[in-house]
Amino acid sequence: MTGAFYAALHLVEAWFAGRGLHFLSHVERDDWIHKTKELRRTVWPRYKELEFQSQRARYQCVPFDKDDVEQRLLVYLADIEREIRKSLC
């Protein structure tokens, strides 16, 4: 889970870097993702869910259901990647 979240984070960072923006904190990055029209609809909710699940894995040691990870959470990562790649081209 943590790997999926940080993969999403780096995709988002690449998108913003292409626009000359770099962030020093999760809070600052979150603010920009949420207020950026191109990212708000698809990327934002999926990114936040991956972040939430990553925190659950790291700090609460919550076990994950393999099917949920494969059929929902990794699909969220793929959705984020697809949206970011559309904007990078």
Backbone as CSV, one residue per row, in Angstrom:
resi,resn,N_x,N_y,N_z,CA_x,CA_y,CA_z,C_x,C_y,C_z
1,MET,0.810,-1.197,0.000,0.000,0.000,0.000,0.848,1.254,0.000
2,THR,1.865,1.234,0.817,2.718,2.415,0.897,3.399,2.661,-0.442
3,GLY,3.823,1.600,-1.093,4.446,1.735,-2.413,3.489,2.322,-3.435
4,ALA,2.235,1.890,-3.402,1.240,2.420,-4.341,1.008,3.906,-4.090
5,PHE,0.917,4.288,-2.818,0.712,5.701,-2.520,1.890,6.543,-3.001
6,TYR,3.111,6.099,-2.698,4.261,6.909,-3.096,4.481,6.909,-4.611
7,ALA,4.053,5.861,-5.290,4.072,5.889,-6.756,3.129,6.986,-7.260
8,ALA,1.942,7.073,-6.651,0.982,8.126,-7.014,1.558,9.504,-6.699
9,LEU,2.189,9.632,-5.547,2.797,10.902,-5.161,3.831,11.348,-6.197
10,HIS,4.670,10.431,-6.645,5.699,10.796,-7.620,5.103,11.145,-8.984
11,LEU,4.013,10.499,-9.354,3.323,10.872,-10.582,2.794,12.304,-10.492
12,VAL,2.187,12.623,-9.367,1.659,13.973,-9.150,2.800,14.990,-9.124
13,GLU,3.880,14.646,-8.449,5.049,15.537,-8.409,5.575,15.809,-9.813
14,ALA,5.632,14.784,-10.649,6.104,14.958,-12.024,5.191,15.914,-12.783
15,TRP,3.891,15.776,-12.570,2.935,16.651,-13.245,3.171,18.102,-12.852
16,PHE,3.307,18.348,-11.554,3.529,19.717,-11.086,4.920,20.232,-11.469
17,ALA,5.913,19.366,-11.464,7.266,19.785,-11.851,7.274,20.289,-13.289
18,GLY,6.482,19.679,-14.135,6.360,20.141,-15.515,5.761,21.531,-15.625
19,ARG,5.197,21.991,-14.545,4.602,23.336,-14.486,5.405,24.249,-13.559
20,GLY,6.603,23.769,-13.195,7.500,24.587,-12.389,7.198,24.622,-10.904
21,LEU,6.395,23.691,-10.419,6.032,23.663,-8.995,6.650,22.460,-8.300
22,HIS,7.154,22.687,-7.099,7.719,21.628,-6.260,7.249,21.871,-4.835
23,PHE,6.966,20.798,-4.118,6.379,20.936,-2.794,7.296,20.385,-1.716
24,LEU,7.223,20.988,-0.555,8.033,20.579,0.586,7.239,19.783,1.614
25,SER,5.912,19.726,1.436,5.097,19.006,2.419,3.886,18.358,1.753
26,HIS,3.351,17.358,2.437,2.118,16.718,1.960,0.965,17.717,1.964
27,VAL,0.912,18.557,2.971,-0.174,19.534,3.085,-0.181,20.479,1.891
28,GLU,0.978,20.982,1.537,1.077,21.897,0.399,0.688,21.185,-0.902
29,ARG,1.176,19.967,-1.091,0.852,19.193,-2.293,-0.647,18.919,-2.343
30,ASP,-1.216,18.481,-1.219,-2.657,18.198,-1.167,-3.478,19.420,-1.571
31,ASP,-3.092,20.562,-1.052,-3.803,21.799,-1.371,-3.802,22.055,-2.874
32,TRP,-2.659,21.879,-3.496,-2.554,22.121,-4.933,-3.313,21.086,-5.753
33,ILE,-3.244,19.822,-5.356,-3.994,18.796,-6.096,-5.483,19.115,-6.028
34,HIS,-5.950,19.427,-4.839,-7.375,19.687,-4.646,-7.859,20.898,-5.437
35,LYS,-7.037,21.919,-5.553,-7.505,23.132,-6.238,-7.151,23.181,-7.729
36,THR,-6.501,22.153,-8.239,-6.135,22.119,-9.656,-7.213,21.395,-10.448
37,LYS,-7.839,22.125,-11.336,-8.985,21.634,-12.096,-8.704,20.290,-12.780
38,GLU,-7.541,20.147,-13.401,-7.217,18.935,-14.157,-7.060,17.705,-13.264
39,LEU,-6.819,17.912,-11.982,-6.560,16.793,-11.075,-7.698,16.540,-10.091
40,ARG,-8.541,17.501,-9.910,-9.551,17.443,-8.838,-10.518,16.270,-9.002
41,ARG,-11.008,16.048,-10.180,-12.092,15.079,-10.368,-11.629,13.622,-10.240
42,THR,-10.573,13.256,-10.926,-10.142,11.857,-10.938,-8.983,11.588,-9.990
43,VAL,-7.960,12.417,-10.042,-6.747,12.154,-9.276,-6.968,12.361,-7.779
44,TRP,-7.565,13.478,-7.400,-7.679,13.837,-5.989,-8.322,12.751,-5.116
45,PRO,-9.525,12.264,-5.430,-10.133,11.278,-4.522,-9.358,9.962,-4.459
46,ARG,-8.781,9.556,-5.568,-8.021,8.310,-5.585,-6.698,8.469,-4.828
47,TYR,-6.053,9.593,-5.016,-4.810,9.897,-4.314,-5.046,9.889,-2.801
48,LYS,-6.112,10.540,-2.352,-6.399,10.602,-0.916,-6.731,9.217,-0.350
49,GLU,-7.418,8.392,-1.112,-7.718,7.038,-0.635,-6.431,6.214,-0.519
50,LEU,-5.537,6.339,-1.502,-4.260,5.630,-1.411,-3.450,6.129,-0.216
51,GLU,-3.477,7.430,0.023,-2.763,7.982,1.177,-3.355,7.419,2.480
52,PHE,-4.663,7.409,2.583,-5.339,6.901,3.777,-4.988,5.434,4.021
53,GLN,-5.056,4.628,2.982,-4.758,3.200,3.125,-3.278,2.980,3.451
54,SER,-2.412,3.811,2.898,-0.986,3.738,3.214,-0.752,4.027,4.695
55,GLN,-1.430,5.020,5.207,-1.301,5.350,6.633,-1.835,4.228,7.508
56,ARG,-2.924,3.619,7.096,-3.462,2.477,7.850,-2.459,1.334,7.884
57,ALA,-1.812,1.095,6.749,-0.821,0.013,6.678,0.388,0.309,7.556
58,ARG,0.865,1.551,7.504,2.083,1.903,8.236,1.867,2.060,9.727
59,TYR,0.797,2.717,10.121,0.646,3.099,11.523,-0.296,2.215,12.330
60,GLN,-1.194,1.524,11.643,-2.151,0.675,12.348,-1.944,-0.808,12.042
61,CYS,-1.036,-1.096,11.112,-0.739,-2.488,10.711,-2.007,-3.241,10.309
62,VAL,-2.881,-2.552,9.576,-4.140,-3.141,9.131,-3.853,-4.135,8.001
63,PRO,-4.368,-5.354,8.107,-4.196,-6.304,7.005,-5.091,-5.911,5.829
64,PHE,-4.622,-6.192,4.639,-5.379,-5.843,3.440,-5.836,-7.093,2.720
65,ASP,-7.026,-7.019,2.194,-7.578,-8.089,1.386,-6.968,-7.994,-0.011
66,LYS,-6.400,-9.089,-0.475,-5.723,-9.123,-1.783,-6.649,-8.637,-2.903
67,ASP,-7.890,-9.074,-2.897,-8.826,-8.669,-3.952,-9.102,-7.173,-3.910
68,ASP,-9.240,-6.615,-2.712,-9.476,-5.172,-2.589,-8.284,-4.388,-3.129
69,VAL,-7.098,-4.863,-2.813,-5.894,-4.186,-3.303,-5.847,-4.256,-4.826
70,GLU,-6.025,-5.444,-5.372,-5.908,-5.624,-6.826,-7.058,-4.981,-7.601
71,GLN,-8.272,-5.091,-7.092,-9.438,-4.662,-7.855,-9.866,-3.231,-7.590
72,ARG,-9.331,-2.616,-6.541,-9.732,-1.240,-6.249,-8.516,-0.326,-6.113
73,LEU,-7.643,-0.633,-5.193,-6.570,0.311,-4.882,-5.524,0.404,-5.988
74,LEU,-5.134,-0.718,-6.564,-4.185,-0.641,-7.676,-4.839,-0.074,-8.933
75,VAL,-6.141,-0.243,-9.044,-6.883,0.399,-10.140,-6.849,1.911,-9.950
76,TYR,-6.955,2.377,-8.706,-6.839,3.818,-8.437,-5.483,4.347,-8.893
77,LEU,-4.423,3.599,-8.588,-3.091,4.017,-9.027,-3.025,4.072,-10.553
78,ALA,-3.571,3.088,-11.218,-3.591,3.086,-12.687,-4.400,4.264,-13.227
79,ASP,-5.511,4.587,-12.585,-6.316,5.745,-12.992,-5.506,7.038,-12.867
80,ILE,-4.784,7.169,-11.757,-3.958,8.365,-11.553,-2.892,8.441,-12.627
81,GLU,-2.233,7.330,-12.887,-1.182,7.324,-13.910,-1.738,7.702,-15.283
82,ARG,-2.894,7.159,-15.623,-3.513,7.469,-16.919,-3.832,8.965,-17.028
83,GLU,-4.403,9.537,-15.986,-4.729,10.973,-16.008,-3.484,11.840,-16.105
84,ILE,-2.458,11.472,-15.358,-1.216,12.246,-15.379,-0.563,12.146,-16.754
85,ARG,-0.508,10.949,-17.312,0.125,10.775,-18.631,-0.619,11.548,-19.722
86,LYS,-1.946,11.617,-19.622,-2.702,12.403,-20.606,-2.257,13.864,-20.582
87,SER,-2.007,14.364,-19.398,-1.631,15.769,-19.245,-0.162,16.031,-19.563
88,LEU,0.686,14.981,-19.461,2.114,15.165,-19.736,2.410,15.187,-21.232
89,CYS,1.543,14.580,-22.003,1.790,14.495,-23.462,1.468,15.785,-24.169
